[in-house]
C-alpha cells in the first residue's frame, strides 16, 4: 500500500512540475538576411529574412526608420514564416543611412524583432533646364541681320545645359552660339531677309543631355521692304478733253494704284473759289469726304456707296451746275 502511495506522490509531483514547463513559451525570433547590414542600396530592393518560434509564428512586419509598418510575405510554402520577404523602393527616401526594422509575433502575443542599417545612394532625379530670350524685346520690329540674345540654365546641382536651339515659325531647329563662359548666355544671328515682311515667331529651347526645356516664343515684326509707294493713276473718261458742256454733266473716269495693298481713290474737286460746288477731300477716309454745308451736293451714292478697293476702281460724280473752267479730279 505504501508503495502505491509513494508512486502516486511521485507522479503528481512530476505532473505539477511539468505544467509550468509546457506553458513557458519562448518569444519568436526574426532575422534580416538581405540586404546585408551596412550595404549600399538603390532603386527597388528585396528585404528578406527568417522567422521561427517554438510554437507558431503568426506574421512578420517591416518598416523603414520611424515609418509605418507593413506586412511582409510568407515565402516558406508551409505557413511557418521560416522565410519571408518584401520589397522597398529606396527612391522614396533621401540618400544616406536608413534603418530597416522587422518584427514578428506568435500566438501567445510575444514579439521578436531585428534591425539593420543600409546606405541609400540613388541618382538625383533630372529636372528640365530653362531658357529665356532677352533681346530684342518681345513684339519688336526687326530688319536685316539681328542678333538675338538669351540666357539658359539648369537647377540640378550636378547638371548643366549642353545646347540651346532656336527656330523661326514652323522651321527646323538650329543651334545657337554659346558665350565664352558656356550656355548661360547664348546668341543667334538671324538674317531676317530670309523671311517675308510681317510677324514671325522666334522660339528657343535648352537641352541638358536628357531633357528639353519648355519652349519660349517671342514674336517679331520683320520690316525689310522700303515703303516705295508709287503715285496712283487717274483718267477722266467723260466728258472728253476740250469738250463743251452745259447743264448737269456726269463726270466719270477710272483710277488705279500699282502698289500691292494700296487703296484707291481720293477724289478732290478743287478750286473752291471758282467752282463753289464741293469741299476739298482730306484724310484717308474710305469715303471721299464731306460736302461743304450749304453748297450744291455731289452724288452721295457715288461717293459713299462703292467703298475702297485695292484694284482698278471706277468712279463718277454728278454735278448739278455747269462746270466751270479748271474743274478737275485728282487721285
C-alpha positions as CSV (number, residue, x, y, z in Angstrom):
1,X,0.0,0.0,0.0
2,X,2.8,2.4,0.9
3,X,4.4,1.6,-2.3
4,X,1.4,2.6,-4.3
5,X,1.1,5.9,-2.3
6,X,4.8,6.7,-3.0
7,X,4.4,6.1,-6.7
8,X,1.3,8.2,-6.8
9,X,3.0,11.1,-5.0
10,X,6.0,11.0,-7.3
11,X,3.7,11.0,-10.4
12,X,1.8,14.0,-9.0
13,X,5.0,15.9,-8.3
14,X,6.2,15.3,-11.8
15,X,2.9,16.3,-13.3
16,X,2.8,19.6,-11.4
17,X,6.4,20.4,-12.2
18,X,5.8,19.7,-15.9
19,X,2.8,22.1,-16.3
20,X,4.9,25.4,-16.0
21,X,7.4,24.0,-18.4
22,X,4.8,23.4,-21.1
23,X,3.2,26.9,-20.6
24,X,6.6,28.7,-20.5
25,X,6.5,29.6,-24.3
26,X,9.7,31.2,-25.7
27,X,9.2,34.5,-27.7
28,X,9.6,34.2,-31.5
29,X,12.7,35.1,-33.4
30,X,13.3,37.1,-36.6
31,X,16.3,37.9,-38.7
32,X,17.0,40.1,-41.8
33,X,19.2,38.2,-44.2
34,X,19.1,40.6,-47.2
35,X,20.3,43.2,-47.7
36,X,23.4,42.8,-45.6
37,X,23.9,45.2,-42.7
38,X,25.9,48.2,-43.9
39,X,25.2,47.6,-47.6
40,X,24.7,50.4,-50.2
41,X,21.4,50.1,-52.0
42,X,19.4,51.9,-54.7
43,X,16.3,51.6,-56.6
44,X,13.7,48.9,-55.5
45,X,15.3,46.2,-53.5
46,X,14.1,43.0,-51.7
47,X,14.2,42.7,-48.0
48,X,14.2,39.1,-46.8
49,X,14.8,37.0,-43.7
50,X,13.8,34.2,-41.4
51,X,11.3,33.8,-38.5
52,X,10.7,30.9,-36.1
53,X,9.1,30.1,-32.8
54,X,8.8,27.1,-30.5
55,X,5.1,27.1,-31.2
56,X,3.8,29.2,-34.1
57,X,4.8,32.4,-35.9
58,X,1.8,34.4,-37.0
59,X,3.4,37.1,-39.2
60,X,6.3,39.5,-39.9
61,X,6.1,43.2,-40.5
62,X,8.8,45.6,-41.8
63,X,9.3,49.4,-41.6
64,X,11.9,52.0,-42.5
65,X,13.3,54.3,-39.9
66,X,10.3,55.5,-37.9
67,X,7.8,55.0,-40.7
68,X,4.7,52.9,-40.9
69,X,4.9,49.1,-40.5
70,X,3.8,47.0,-43.5
71,X,3.1,43.3,-43.8
72,X,5.8,41.1,-45.4
73,X,5.0,37.9,-47.4
74,X,5.4,34.3,-46.1
75,X,7.6,32.6,-48.6
76,X,8.0,29.3,-46.6
77,X,5.3,27.5,-48.5
78,X,4.1,25.9,-45.3
79,X,2.7,28.8,-43.3
80,X,5.6,28.8,-40.9
81,X,7.2,32.2,-41.9
82,X,10.5,30.4,-41.8
83,X,11.3,32.5,-44.9
84,X,9.7,35.8,-45.7
85,X,10.3,38.8,-48.0
86,X,9.1,42.2,-49.1
87,X,10.2,45.0,-51.5
88,X,11.3,48.6,-50.8
89,X,11.5,51.5,-53.2
90,X,14.6,53.3,-51.9
91,X,13.9,56.3,-54.1
92,X,11.1,57.3,-51.6
93,X,13.7,58.3,-49.1
94,X,16.7,60.7,-49.2
95,X,20.2,59.5,-49.9
96,X,22.0,58.4,-46.8
97,X,21.8,55.9,-43.9
98,X,18.5,54.3,-43.1
99,X,17.3,51.7,-40.6
100,X,15.3,48.6,-41.7
101,X,13.3,47.1,-38.9
102,X,11.4,43.8,-38.7
103,X,9.1,42.4,-36.1
104,X,7.4,39.0,-35.6
105,X,4.8,37.7,-33.1
106,X,3.3,34.3,-32.1
107,X,0.0,33.1,-30.8
108,X,0.9,34.0,-27.3
109,X,1.3,37.6,-28.3
110,X,5.0,37.5,-27.7
111,X,7.2,39.5,-30.1
112,X,10.7,39.3,-31.5
113,X,12.5,42.0,-33.6
114,X,15.6,42.7,-35.6
115,X,17.2,45.7,-37.4
116,X,20.0,46.6,-39.8
117,X,21.3,49.8,-41.4
118,X,21.9,50.4,-45.1
119,X,23.2,53.3,-47.1
120,X,20.8,54.6,-49.8
121,X,22.5,56.1,-52.9
122,X,20.2,56.9,-55.7
123,X,20.8,59.2,-58.6
124,X,19.1,62.5,-58.2
125,X,16.1,63.0,-60.5
126,X,16.8,65.1,-63.5
127,X,14.8,68.3,-63.9
128,X,14.4,70.0,-67.2
129,X,16.6,73.1,-67.9
130,X,15.2,76.6,-68.6
131,X,15.8,79.2,-71.3
132,X,14.9,82.8,-71.8
133,X,15.0,85.3,-74.7
134,X,16.3,88.7,-73.6
135,X,16.9,90.9,-76.7
136,X,15.3,92.1,-78.9
137,X,12.2,92.6,-76.6
138,X,9.1,90.7,-77.5
139,X,7.0,92.3,-80.2
140,X,9.9,94.4,-81.5
141,X,10.3,95.5,-85.1
142,X,13.5,94.0,-86.7
143,X,15.2,94.2,-90.1
144,X,18.4,93.0,-91.7
145,X,20.6,90.7,-89.6
146,X,19.6,90.9,-85.9
147,X,21.4,89.2,-83.0
148,X,19.0,87.6,-80.6
149,X,20.4,87.2,-77.0
150,X,19.2,84.9,-74.3
151,X,20.0,83.0,-71.1
152,X,19.7,79.4,-70.0
153,X,20.5,77.2,-67.0
154,X,19.7,74.0,-65.0
155,X,18.6,73.9,-61.4
156,X,20.1,70.5,-60.8
157,X,23.3,70.7,-58.8
158,X,25.4,68.4,-61.0
159,X,23.8,69.1,-64.3
160,X,24.3,71.8,-67.0
161,X,22.8,73.0,-70.3
162,X,24.5,71.3,-73.2
163,X,22.7,73.0,-76.1
164,X,20.3,75.9,-77.0
165,X,18.4,75.7,-80.2
166,X,16.1,78.2,-82.0
167,X,13.7,78.1,-84.9
168,X,11.6,80.6,-86.9
169,X,7.9,79.9,-87.3
170,X,7.5,76.2,-88.3
171,X,11.1,75.8,-89.5
172,X,13.8,73.4,-88.3
173,X,15.6,73.7,-85.0
174,X,19.1,75.2,-85.4
175,X,21.9,75.6,-82.9
176,X,22.5,78.9,-81.2
177,X,26.0,80.0,-80.1
178,X,27.2,79.9,-76.5
179,X,29.2,82.6,-74.9
180,X,32.8,82.1,-73.8
181,X,31.6,81.0,-70.4
182,X,29.1,78.5,-71.7
183,X,25.3,78.4,-72.4
184,X,24.5,80.8,-69.5
185,X,24.4,83.4,-72.2
186,X,23.7,82.5,-75.8
187,X,23.2,84.4,-79.1
188,X,21.8,83.7,-82.6
189,X,22.4,85.9,-85.7
190,X,19.1,85.9,-87.6
191,X,19.0,87.1,-91.2
192,X,15.5,88.5,-91.4
193,X,15.7,88.9,-95.1
194,X,15.2,85.2,-95.5
195,X,11.5,85.6,-94.4
196,X,8.7,87.7,-95.7
197,X,7.9,91.0,-94.0
198,X,5.3,90.6,-91.3
199,X,5.0,88.9,-87.9
200,X,7.1,85.9,-87.2
201,X,7.5,83.5,-84.2
202,X,11.1,83.1,-82.8
203,X,11.3,80.0,-80.5
204,X,14.1,78.8,-78.2
205,X,14.7,75.7,-76.2
206,X,17.5,74.3,-74.0
207,X,18.8,70.7,-73.6
208,X,20.7,69.2,-70.7
209,X,21.6,65.9,-72.5
210,X,18.4,64.2,-71.3
211,X,15.5,66.7,-71.2
212,X,14.5,69.7,-73.2
213,X,13.2,72.9,-71.5
214,X,9.9,74.4,-72.2
215,X,9.9,76.3,-75.5
216,X,9.9,80.1,-75.1
217,X,8.5,82.1,-78.0
218,X,8.9,85.8,-78.9
219,X,7.1,87.5,-81.8
220,X,8.9,89.9,-84.0
221,X,7.7,92.2,-86.8
222,X,10.1,91.9,-89.8
223,X,10.1,95.1,-91.9
224,X,12.8,94.9,-94.6
225,X,11.0,96.2,-97.7
226,X,11.2,100.0,-98.0
227,X,7.9,101.8,-98.5
228,X,8.3,102.6,-102.2
229,X,4.8,104.0,-102.5
230,X,4.2,105.0,-106.1
231,X,1.6,107.5,-107.2
232,X,-1.8,106.2,-108.3
233,X,-3.1,106.8,-111.9
234,X,-6.4,108.6,-112.7
235,X,-8.1,109.0,-116.1
236,X,-11.2,111.1,-117.0
237,X,-13.3,109.2,-119.5
238,X,-16.2,111.7,-119.8
239,X,-16.5,114.4,-120.8
240,X,-13.7,114.2,-123.4
241,X,-10.9,116.6,-123.3
242,X,-11.8,120.1,-124.6
243,X,-15.5,119.1,-124.9
244,X,-18.2,121.8,-124.5
245,X,-20.6,121.0,-121.7
246,X,-23.7,122.6,-120.2
247,X,-26.4,121.8,-117.7
248,X,-26.0,118.8,-115.5
249,X,-22.9,116.8,-116.5
250,X,-21.8,113.4,-115.3
251,X,-18.0,113.3,-114.9
252,X,-16.6,109.8,-114.7
253,X,-13.4,108.0,-115.1
254,X,-11.0,105.3,-113.8
255,X,-8.3,105.2,-111.2
256,X,-5.7,102.6,-110.2
257,X,-2.7,102.0,-107.9
258,X,0.1,99.6,-108.8
259,X,1.3,99.2,-105.2
260,X,0.2,96.0,-103.7
261,X,-2.3,96.6,-101.0
262,X,-2.8,100.4,-101.7
263,X,-6.3,101.6,-101.9
264,X,-7.7,104.0,-104.5
265,X,-9.1,106.6,-104.6
266,X,-9.5,110.1,-103.2
267,X,-11.3,112.5,-105.4
268,X,-10.8,116.2,-104.9
269,X,-12.9,118.8,-106.7
270,X,-10.7,121.7,-106.1
271,X,-10.7,125.4,-106.9
272,X,-13.5,126.3,-104.5
273,X,-13.3,130.0,-105.2
274,X,-14.2,129.3,-108.8
275,X,-16.5,126.3,-108.5
276,X,-18.1,126.6,-105.1
277,X,-19.6,123.1,-105.6
278,X,-17.7,120.6,-103.3
279,X,-15.4,120.8,-100.3
280,X,-11.9,119.6,-100.7
281,X,-11.4,116.0,-99.5
282,X,-9.0,115.4,-96.6
283,X,-7.5,112.4,-94.8
284,X,-7.6,108.8,-95.8
285,X,-11.3,108.1,-95.2
286,X,-12.8,105.1,-97.0
287,X,-15.4,107.6,-98.3
288,X,-14.5,110.5,-100.4
289,X,-15.1,113.2,-97.8
290,X,-17.7,115.7,-96.7
291,X,-19.6,118.2,-98.9
292,X,-19.5,121.8,-97.9
293,X,-22.5,122.9,-95.9
294,X,-25.0,124.9,-98.0
295,X,-23.4,124.2,-101.3
296,X,-24.8,122.1,-104.1
297,X,-24.3,118.5,-103.1
298,X,-22.4,115.9,-105.1
299,X,-23.8,112.5,-105.8
300,X,-23.7,110.8,-102.3
301,X,-24.4,107.2,-103.6
302,X,-21.5,107.5,-106.0
303,X,-19.1,109.0,-103.4
304,X,-20.1,106.7,-100.5
305,X,-21.5,103.6,-101.9
306,X,-18.5,101.9,-103.5
307,X,-16.0,102.0,-100.7
308,X,-12.3,101.4,-101.3
309,X,-10.7,98.7,-103.4
310,X,-7.2,97.5,-103.9
311,X,-7.5,97.1,-107.7
312,X,-8.8,99.3,-110.6
313,X,-11.6,101.5,-109.4
314,X,-14.2,103.3,-111.4
315,X,-15.8,106.4,-110.2
316,X,-18.3,109.1,-111.3
317,X,-19.6,112.3,-109.9
318,X,-22.8,114.1,-110.7
319,X,-22.6,117.9,-110.7
320,X,-25.7,119.9,-110.6
321,X,-24.5,123.1,-112.3
322,X,-22.5,123.9,-115.4
323,X,-18.8,123.0,-114.7
324,X,-16.6,126.0,-114.7
325,X,-13.1,126.1,-116.1
326,X,-10.3,124.4,-114.1
327,X,-12.7,121.9,-112.5
328,X,-10.7,118.6,-112.3
329,X,-10.4,115.3,-110.5
330,X,-7.3,114.2,-108.7
331,X,-6.4,110.8,-107.3
